[in-house]
Amino acid sequence: MGVHTRLVRLVALASLLALITQVVVAQNKVTIQVDKPGALIPSTLFGLFFEDINFGADGGLYPERVKNRSFEFPDPMMAWKKIGDESAGTIEVLNQNPISENNSHYLRIAPKTRLGVTNEGFRGMGFDKGLVYLASLYARRPNTSGPATLVVR
């Protein structure tokens, strides 16, 4: 039995004990009183609990690499950093005329010279050498013409 399986079973057992017993905590001591059961649990009640600790879902079970990819966090630039000095141009998160209502925020980069952004990922991006990864994005150049270069790396 792997460490992960043992940990899941231990957490499940602790959760079950907390539900079916009255637990008294006093001065760093935990006493489990199995002779004093707690509330009855209906046989129709079932479910699954998953706590997203240490990026267990995002960047874990959900194979996301880019943190705050849609700029939806309370701080829209969380996990993103500007590459380039202050005179290189501006970067801002906007929501006017979005690509879709489901993805209403986007990043506008207005470069004067080389300018870009980097994302910290979930404690890094976690790429493995030799594997192929798919990256996708929508890019548009409003009110401009002529050649442009977009680099993703």
Long-range contacts (C-beta under 8 A, 24 or more apart in sequence): 15-49, 55-122, 55-123, 58-122, 59-121, 59-122, 59-123, 59-126, 60-122, 64-122, 65-121, 65-122, 65-125, 65-126, 65-127, 65-133, 66-119, 66-121, 66-125, 67-119, 67-120, 67-121, 67-122, 68-119, 69-119, 70-103, 70-105, 71-105, 71-106, 71-107, 72-105, 76-105, 79-119, 79-120, 79-121, 80-107, 80-117, 80-118, 80-119, 80-120, 81-117, 81-118, 81-119, 81-120, 82-115, 82-116, 82-117, 83-115, 83-116, 83-117, 83-118, 84-111, 84-113, 84-114, 84-115, 84-116, 87-112, 87-113, 88-112, 88-113, 88-114, 88-115, 89-113, 89-115, 91-115, 91-117, 99-138, 106-138, 116-151
